[in-house]
Amino acid sequence: MPKLCLAFVLMCGVESSFAVLDWGTIRDADFSATIDQDLTVKKSDGSTQKFQTTIEPRWDIDLTNNTRLVGIGRIRVDNESKLGFSGSNEHVDLEVRELYVDTQWRSAYLRLGKQQIVWGQADGLRVLDVVNPLDLREFILPDFEDRRIPLWTANIEVPVNDVWTAQILWIPDQTYDELPERDNTYAMTSSLVVPQAPVDVPVRLMQAKKPQRKIMDSDAGVRFSAFLGGWDVSLNYFYHFQDQAILYRHYDGGAVSIEPKYERSHLIGGSFSNAFGDTTVRAEIGYSSDRYFLADHRDTDGIVRSGELSYVLGVDFQGWRDWFISAQIFQSYLTDTSDAAVRDRVDVTATVLLQRYFMNEALKAETLVIQHMADNDGLVQASLAYELTTDVQVNIGLDLFFGSSDGLYGQFKEEDSISFGVEFGF
């Protein structure tokens, strides 16, 4: 009964927000929705990590021949609340997930409103796909589409000539990464991302300094894309605040103060991909002018600042019936650092993705392996998804962390889990 009531509240709320429209001018309106029920248990003792119901209604409303309004809501109800919803109710999360207008003006295509922007094609790793912040309350376990936090954005695509198309972004939305609280399942503990204070030294976390000026502190970017000689290519530039606060350290009278502050960076890079028969080769490269990394006790403010050159090279193969195989190598290089930096100057991660369909594609098996070379830790995600009908899918998943307990992935090696889910669509 509570779930039905929540769905009714969301539908009424969204419908009332559309009441300002002149319904007589609407040409067509479609409603769809998905309902997911997920149960996640800890592999070691069977305790429940998550018991969550997610309802996502969607409205597609054609206002004119070339103008469409899209609204996507989301209700999440988690009886366990160990993943930590923000807001006043730790068990219930309500949000307008996306709300935008698609339209055309002359040769330009405009999408205005709350939306996701996807730059790049890497699986599980990001080089260029940094426009939207991430919800990291379940670390990197959910799909990118569910992890990205949509932003209020002006997104304009316009042809430059017969070959190139420009995408121009203006983002006045100052929303940043959602991080887990200290007592949540995936609270960060690795020294790579959390400052480590000396034993028995009190630590004071100060209020984060966030940008306040809507216009001057906006993010902006441009992407040029083209199809050249069989290659899909892009050139990207993004001027933005990094989505995680930099944790500056200060010593004050025998205590340590941590001051979170958001910093700007320029990202410039590009991508290319091409298919050669059953094999696709793809790559992304990006240079960030200002990146900030934790330092050990030898550094005064606990932060090392450096440029960062990153790339990812991927190969996808579909030459065997019902199989999809993908391998990636990701490398990050700090251009100017010191021995005080906690992370290595060169950081390498490799991934392998295996997919196989059975029973006329009704059953899909998938395994993703992420291996972080520096700390010899990583993550294995395996899943089975079966379509009972065109509108009902059941799935089972396994998430296994391994490696050093101080590594980015190994810090969660005690949180291996098994998940069970069912998804309804209508």
C-alpha positions in Angstrom: 0.0 0.0 0.0 2.7 2.6 0.8 4.4 2.0 -2.6 1.0 2.6 -4.4 0.5 5.8 -2.4 3.9 7.1 -3.3 3.4 6.4 -7.0 0.1 8.2 -6.8 1.7 11.2 -5.1 4.4 11.5 -7.8 2.0 11.2 -10.7 -0.3 13.9 -9.2 2.8 16.1 -8.5 4.1 15.9 -12.0 0.7 16.3 -13.5 0.1 19.4 -11.4 3.4 20.9 -12.6 2.2 20.4 -16.2 -1.1 22.1 -15.5 0.3 25.5 -16.7 0.4 24.0 -20.2 -2.4 24.7 -22.7 -3.5 21.0 -23.0 -5.5 22.0 -26.1 -2.2 22.5 -28.0 -0.7 19.2 -27.2 -0.4 16.9 -30.2 0.5 13.7 -28.5 1.3 12.5 -25.0 2.8 9.2 -23.9 3.2 7.8 -20.4 5.5 4.9 -19.4 7.1 3.7 -16.3 9.4 1.1 -14.7 9.2 -0.4 -11.3 12.3 -2.1 -9.9 12.5 -4.2 -6.7 16.0 -4.9 -5.5 17.3 -7.0 -2.6 21.0 -6.9 -1.8 22.6 -9.1 0.9 26.1 -9.2 2.2 27.9 -12.3 1.0 29.7 -13.0 4.2 26.8 -13.2 6.6 23.6 -12.7 4.6 22.6 -9.5 6.3 20.5 -7.1 4.2 22.4 -4.1 2.6 19.5 -2.8 0.5 15.8 -3.6 0.0 14.7 -0.9 -2.4 11.7 -0.2 -4.6 12.4 2.2 -7.4 9.6 3.8 -9.5 10.5 5.8 -12.6 7.5 7.4 -14.5 8.2 9.1 -17.8 6.1 11.5 -19.8 6.8 12.3 -23.5 4.6 15.2 -24.7 4.7 16.5 -28.2 3.8 20.2 -28.0 4.3 21.0 -31.7 5.7 19.3 -34.8 9.3 19.9 -33.6 9.0 20.5 -29.9 8.8 17.8 -27.2 8.6 18.0 -23.4 10.2 15.0 -21.5 9.8 14.5 -17.8 11.3 11.6 -15.8 10.6 11.2 -12.1 12.1 8.8 -9.6 10.8 7.5 -6.3 13.1 5.3 -4.2 12.0 3.6 -1.0 14.7 1.7 0.9 13.7 -0.1 4.1 17.3 -0.6 5.1 18.7 2.9 4.3 22.3 1.8 4.7 23.2 3.6 1.4 22.1 6.9 2.8 19.5 9.1 0.9 20.1 12.8 1.4 17.4 15.0 2.8 15.1 14.7 5.8 13.9 11.1 5.2 16.6 8.5 5.1 14.2 5.8 3.7 12.5 7.7 0.9 14.0 9.8 -2.0 11.8 11.7 -4.4 13.2 13.7 -7.3 12.6 15.0 -10.8 15.2 13.0 -12.5 15.1 14.8 -15.9 12.9 17.6 -17.3 13.7 19.1 -20.6 12.4 20.5 -23.9 13.7 19.3 -27.2 13.2 21.7 -30.1 14.7 23.0 -33.4 15.4 26.5 -34.4 16.5 26.8 -38.0 19.5 24.4 -38.3 20.1 24.2 -34.6 18.9 21.5 -32.2 18.2 22.6 -28.6 17.7 20.6 -25.5 16.9 22.9 -22.5 16.4 21.7 -19.0 17.6 19.0 -16.5 19.4 16.3 -18.5 22.4 14.0 -18.8 25.3 14.8 -21.2 27.3 11.8 -22.4 30.8 12.5 -23.6 32.9 9.4 -24.3 32.3 5.6 -24.6 34.5 4.1 -21.9 33.0 1.2 -19.8 33.3 1.9 -16.1 36.0 4.5 -16.4 35.9 8.2 -17.3 38.2 10.4 -19.3 35.9 12.8 -21.2 32.5 11.9 -19.6 32.9 14.4 -16.8 30.1 16.8 -17.5 27.6 15.4 -15.0 28.5 14.7 -11.4 28.1 11.2 -10.0 26.0 9.6 -7.2 28.7 7.5 -5.5 26.6 6.3 -2.5 26.8 2.8 -4.1 30.4 3.4 -5.2 30.6 2.5 -9.0 28.3 -0.5 -8.9 25.2 1.0 -10.7 25.3 1.7 -14.4 26.6 5.1 -15.6 23.0 6.2 -16.6 21.9 5.7 -13.0 25.1 7.1 -11.4 25.0 10.4 -13.4 23.3 13.3 -11.7 21.3 15.3 -14.3 22.0 19.0 -14.4 20.0 22.0 -15.5 21.7 22.7 -18.9 21.4 24.6 -22.1 22.5 22.1 -24.7 22.7 23.4 -28.3 23.9 21.4 -31.4 24.5 23.2 -34.6 26.2 22.2 -37.9 29.4 24.1 -38.6 29.7 22.8 -42.2 28.9 19.6 -44.1 31.2 17.6 -41.9 31.5 19.0 -38.4 28.8 19.6 -35.8 29.3 21.7 -32.7 27.7 21.0 -29.3 27.7 24.0 -27.0 26.9 23.6 -23.3 26.1 26.2 -20.6 25.5 24.7 -17.1 24.5 27.2 -14.3 23.6 24.2 -12.1 26.0 23.9 -9.2 25.4 20.4 -8.1 28.3 18.1 -7.3 29.1 14.5 -6.5 26.9 12.7 -3.9 29.3 10.9 -1.5 28.4 8.3 1.1 28.2 9.4 4.7 30.7 7.9 7.3 28.3 5.2 8.5 27.1 4.1 5.1 28.0 0.8 3.5 30.3 2.4 0.9 31.9 5.1 3.0 35.4 5.8 1.7 38.4 4.9 3.9 41.3 4.5 1.4 44.2 7.0 1.9 43.9 7.7 -1.8 40.7 9.7 -1.3 40.5 10.3 2.5 43.1 12.3 4.5 44.8 10.2 7.2 45.3 12.0 10.4 48.0 11.0 13.0 46.8 8.7 15.7 45.1 10.5 18.7 45.0 13.8 16.9 41.6 15.5 16.8 40.2 16.2 13.4 37.7 19.0 12.6 35.8 19.0 9.3 35.0 22.6 8.2 32.1 23.7 6.1 32.7 23.2 2.4 33.3 26.3 0.3 31.0 26.0 -2.7 30.7 28.4 -5.6 27.9 30.8 -5.1 27.7 32.9 -8.3 25.1 31.4 -10.7 26.6 33.0 -13.9 30.3 33.6 -13.2 30.6 30.1 -11.6 28.8 28.3 -14.4 30.4 25.4 -16.3 30.7 25.6 -20.0 32.0 23.4 -22.8 32.0 22.7 -26.5 32.3 19.5 -28.5 33.0 19.2 -32.2 32.2 15.9 -33.8 32.5 14.5 -37.3 32.7 11.3 -39.4 36.0 11.4 -41.3 37.2 8.5 -43.5 35.3 5.9 -41.6 36.2 7.3 -38.1 33.9 8.9 -35.6 36.0 11.7 -34.1 35.4 14.4 -31.5 37.3 17.4 -30.1 36.2 18.4 -26.6 36.7 21.3 -24.3 35.2 21.8 -20.8 35.7 24.6 -18.3 34.3 23.4 -15.0 34.5 23.0 -11.3 35.6 19.5 -10.3 32.8 17.6 -8.8 34.5 16.5 -5.6 35.8 19.0 -3.1 39.5 19.3 -2.5 40.3 18.4 1.1 42.9 21.0 2.2 44.6 20.2 5.5 45.6 22.7 8.2 47.4 22.1 11.5 46.0 24.3 14.4 47.2 23.9 17.9 47.7 20.2 17.9 44.5 19.5 15.9 43.9 19.0 12.2 41.3 21.0 10.3 40.0 19.7 6.9 38.7 22.5 4.6 36.8 21.2 1.6 37.0 23.6 -1.4 35.9 23.3 -5.0 38.4 24.2 -7.7 38.3 25.0 -11.4 39.9 23.0 -14.2 40.2 23.1 -18.0 39.7 19.8 -19.8 40.8 19.5 -23.4 40.8 16.2 -25.4 39.2 14.1 -28.0 38.0 10.7 -29.1 37.9 8.4 -32.1 36.4 5.1 -33.0 36.1 2.8 -36.1 34.7 -0.6 -36.9 36.8 -3.1 -38.8 34.5 -6.0 -39.6 33.6 -7.6 -36.2 36.1 -5.5 -34.3 35.7 -1.9 -33.1 38.6 0.2 -31.9 38.0 3.3 -29.8 40.0 5.7 -27.7 39.7 8.8 -25.6 42.4 11.2 -24.5 42.1 14.2 -22.2 44.3 16.7 -20.4 43.1 18.5 -17.3 45.1 21.6 -16.4 44.5 21.5 -12.6 44.0 18.4 -10.6 44.5 18.0 -6.9 45.6 14.8 -5.1 46.1 14.0 -1.4 49.7 14.2 -0.1 51.3 12.7 3.0 52.5 14.6 6.1 55.5 16.2 4.3 53.2 18.5 2.4 52.0 21.7 4.2 48.3 21.7 3.1 48.0 18.0 2.3 47.4 18.6 -1.4 49.6 18.1 -4.5 48.5 20.1 -7.6 49.3 18.8 -11.1 48.1 18.6 -14.6 46.8 15.2 -15.5 47.0 13.4 -18.9 44.6 10.5 -19.2 43.6 8.1 -22.0 41.6 5.0 -22.5 42.0 2.5 -25.4 39.3 0.0 -26.0 38.7 -3.0 -28.4 35.3 -4.5 -28.9 34.7 -7.9 -30.6 31.4 -9.3 -31.8 32.7 -12.0 -34.2 31.2 -15.0 -32.3 27.5 -15.6 -32.3 25.8 -14.3 -29.2 29.1 -13.0 -27.7 30.3 -9.5 -27.0 33.9 -9.1 -25.7 35.4 -5.8 -24.7 38.9 -4.9 -23.3 40.2 -1.5 -22.1 43.4 0.0 -20.8 43.2 3.2 -18.9 46.2 5.3 -17.9 46.6 8.5 -16.0 49.9 10.5 -15.9 50.6 13.4 -13.5 52.7 16.0 -15.3 54.0 17.8 -12.3 54.0 16.1 -8.9 56.2 15.4 -5.9 57.1 12.3 -3.9 54.6 13.6 -1.3 51.6 12.6 -3.5 49.8 9.5 -2.1 49.0 8.1 -5.6 51.6 7.0 -8.1 52.6 9.4 -10.8 51.5 6.8 -13.4 48.2 5.0 -12.6 47.0 2.1 -14.8 43.6 0.3 -14.7 42.5 -2.5 -17.1 39.0 -3.8 -17.7 37.5 -6.8 -19.5 33.8 -7.1 -20.2 32.2 -10.4 -21.4 28.6 -10.7 -22.5 26.7 -13.8 -23.8 23.1 -14.3 -24.8 21.2 -17.6 -24.5 17.7 -18.8 -25.3 17.2 -16.5 -28.3 18.5 -13.6 -26.3 16.0 -14.1 -23.5 18.9 -14.8 -21.1 21.9 -12.5 -20.8 25.1 -13.3 -18.8 27.6 -10.6 -18.2 30.9 -10.3 -16.3 33.0 -7.1 -15.8 36.5 -7.3 -14.3 38.2 -4.1 -13.2 41.9 -4.4 -12.2 43.8 -1.5 -10.7 47.5 -2.2 -11.3 49.1 0.1 -8.7 47.4 -1.4 -5.6 46.7 -4.8 -7.2 43.0 -4.5 -6.3 39.8 -4.5 -8.2 36.2 -5.5 -8.7 34.4 -8.3 -10.4 30.7 -7.8 -11.3 28.7 -10.8 -12.6 25.1 -10.9 -13.5 22.3 -12.9 -15.1 19.2 -11.3 -16.5 16.2 -13.2 -17.9 13.2 -11.7 -19.7 10.1 -13.5 -18.5 8.0 -11.4 -20.8 8.6 -8.3 -22.9 7.6 -6.2 -19.7 9.1 -8.3 -16.9 12.8 -9.1 -16.3 14.4 -10.9 -13.3 18.1 -10.7 -12.5 20.7 -11.9 -10.1 24.1 -10.2 -9.6 27.3 -10.7 -7.7 29.8 -7.9 -6.7 33.2 -9.1 -5.5 36.0 -6.7 -4.4 39.6 -7.8 -3.9 43.1 -6.6 -3.1 44.6 -4.2 -0.5 42.2 -2.8 2.1 43.8 0.6 1.4 43.1 0.5 -2.3 40.3 2.3 -4.1 38.5 -1.0 -4.7 40.0 -3.2 -1.9 38.6 -0.8 0.8 35.3 -2.5 0.2 36.5 -6.2 0.2 34.4 -6.9 3.3 31.2 -5.7 1.4 31.0 -8.4 -1.2 27.3 -8.8 -2.0 24.6 -10.7 -3.9 21.6 -9.0 -5.4 18.3 -10.1 -6.6 15.9 -8.0 -8.6 12.8 -7.9 -10.7 11.8 -5.1 -13.2 8.4 -4.3 -14.5 7.7 -2.0 -17.4 4.5 -0.5 -18.7 
